[in-house]
Amino acid sequence: MNIGHFSPTASQRIWTILGVTALAFGLAACNKQEQPQPTVGQKLDSAVQQTEQAAADAKVKAEEALKNAETKVEEGAAKVQSGAQEMGTAAMGAVDDATITAQVSAGLAKDPDLSAFKIDVDTRAGAVTLSGPAPNASASERAESIAKGVKGVMSVTNNLKVAS
């Protein structure tokens, strides 16, 4: 967009000519003797000056609109970037929880007393919850120790039920 050069449209020229003509008729109707009637050249100069002023005003408005649009684009880009970072952080948290769950489950599967039992491992924000059956109290405690030994675990809630 080239805002350095302004070319008035045909409708702007027509309105300018009509304005100058109306002004000329208005002055002619006054017919005051103290002020001399403007010449055609003076009228034309006035019309040119008005057109130039309108062009300058339009240029200023266009520049302001361009700056405003640039600001809006920058603000929008910042919001998109911030949202993407938040989504990335949430996704990383989900991956970490899934990794913790997998590592705890793998550790439980390696224990000969616990591998035969279906122990449910649920992880949310590093907090592990163990639920399901355990063959005895010692095995329940080992399951809790295995979960606590996994990197990234913040806490363990042991809801295992000892089989009777």
C-alpha positions in Angstrom: 0.0 0.0 0.0 1.6 3.3 -1.1 0.3 6.0 1.2 3.0 8.5 0.1 1.1 9.3 -3.1 -2.6 10.3 -3.0 -4.8 10.5 -6.1 -8.2 12.0 -5.5 -11.1 10.0 -6.9 -13.5 11.4 -9.4 -16.2 11.7 -6.8 -13.8 13.8 -4.6 -13.0 16.1 -7.5 -16.7 16.5 -8.2 -17.5 17.3 -4.6 -14.6 19.8 -4.5 -15.8 21.5 -7.7 -19.4 21.6 -6.4 -18.2 23.0 -3.1 -16.2 25.7 -4.8 -19.1 26.5 -7.1 -21.5 26.8 -4.1 -19.0 29.1 -2.4 -18.7 31.2 -5.5 -22.5 31.5 -5.7 -22.8 32.3 -2.1 -20.2 35.1 -2.3 -21.9 36.5 -5.5 -25.2 36.6 -3.7 -23.7 38.6 -0.9 -22.6 41.3 -3.3 -20.7 43.2 -0.7 -18.8 46.1 -2.0 -16.0 46.1 0.7 -14.5 42.8 -0.5 -13.6 42.2 -4.1 -15.0 39.1 -5.7 -12.4 36.2 -6.0 -11.1 35.6 -9.4 -11.4 32.2 -11.2 -7.7 31.6 -10.4 -8.3 32.3 -6.7 -11.2 29.9 -6.7 -9.2 27.3 -8.4 -6.3 27.8 -5.9 -8.7 27.4 -3.0 -10.1 24.2 -4.5 -6.6 22.8 -5.0 -5.7 23.8 -1.4 -8.8 22.0 0.0 -8.0 18.9 -2.1 -4.5 18.9 -0.8 -5.7 19.3 2.8 -8.2 16.4 2.3 -5.3 14.3 0.9 -3.1 15.1 3.9 -5.9 14.2 6.3 -6.5 10.9 4.5 -2.8 10.1 4.6 -2.7 10.7 8.4 -5.8 8.5 8.9 -4.3 5.8 6.8 -1.0 5.8 8.7 -2.9 5.7 12.0 -5.0 2.7 10.7 -1.8 0.9 9.6 -0.2 1.4 13.1 -3.4 0.2 14.8 -3.5 -2.9 12.5 0.2 -3.6 13.3 -0.5 -3.4 17.0 -3.4 -5.8 16.7 -1.4 -8.3 14.7 1.4 -8.2 17.3 -1.1 -8.7 20.2 -2.7 -11.6 18.3 0.6 -13.2 17.7 1.6 -12.9 21.3 -1.7 -14.5 22.4 -1.2 -17.4 19.9 2.3 -17.9 21.2 1.2 -17.9 24.8 -1.6 -20.4 24.1 0.8 -22.7 22.3 3.2 -22.6 25.3 0.4 -23.4 27.7 -0.7 -26.3 25.5 2.9 -27.6 25.3 3.3 -27.4 29.0 0.0 -29.3 29.5 1.1 -31.9 27.0 4.4 -32.4 28.7 2.6 -32.9 32.0 0.4 -35.6 30.4 3.5 -37.3 28.9 5.3 -37.2 32.3 2.3 -38.7 34.1 2.0 -41.4 31.4 5.7 -42.1 31.7 5.4 -42.4 35.5 2.4 -44.7 35.2 4.3 -46.9 32.8 7.4 -47.0 35.0 5.5 -47.8 38.1 3.5 -50.6 36.3 6.8 -52.0 34.9 8.3 -52.0 38.4 5.3 -53.8 39.8 5.4 -56.4 37.0 9.0 -57.3 38.0 8.0 -58.1 41.6 7.1 -61.9 41.7 4.5 -61.4 44.4 2.8 -58.4 42.7 3.0 -59.4 39.0 0.1 -61.9 39.3 -2.3 -59.2 40.7 -4.1 -56.5 38.7 -2.9 -53.3 40.3 -4.3 -50.1 38.9 -1.8 -47.3 38.7 -3.2 -43.7 38.2 -1.0 -40.7 38.0 -2.1 -37.0 38.0 0.5 -34.3 38.2 3.1 -36.7 39.7 0.7 -38.0 42.4 0.4 -41.8 42.1 -2.7 -43.7 43.3 -2.4 -47.5 43.6 -5.6 -49.5 43.8 -6.6 -53.1 43.5 -5.7 -56.3 45.4 -2.4 -57.2 47.1 -1.4 -60.7 48.3 -0.3 -59.5 51.7 0.7 -56.4 53.7 4.4 -56.8 52.9 3.6 -56.8 49.1 1.4 -53.7 49.5 4.2 -51.9 51.2 6.7 -53.0 48.4 4.2 -51.7 45.8 4.2 -48.3 47.5 8.0 -48.3 47.7 8.3 -49.2 44.0 6.0 -46.3 43.1 7.9 -43.8 45.4 11.2 -44.9 43.7 10.1 -43.7 40.2 11.6 -40.4 39.1 9.0 -37.6 39.0 6.6 -39.1 41.6 5.5 -36.5 44.1 3.3 -38.6 46.4 1.8 -42.1 46.6 -1.7 -43.0 47.8 -1.8 -46.7 48.6 -5.4 -48.0 48.2 -4.4 -51.6 47.8 -6.6 -54.2 49.5 -4.8 -57.1 51.1 -6.4 -60.4 50.1 -7.7 -62.5 53.0 
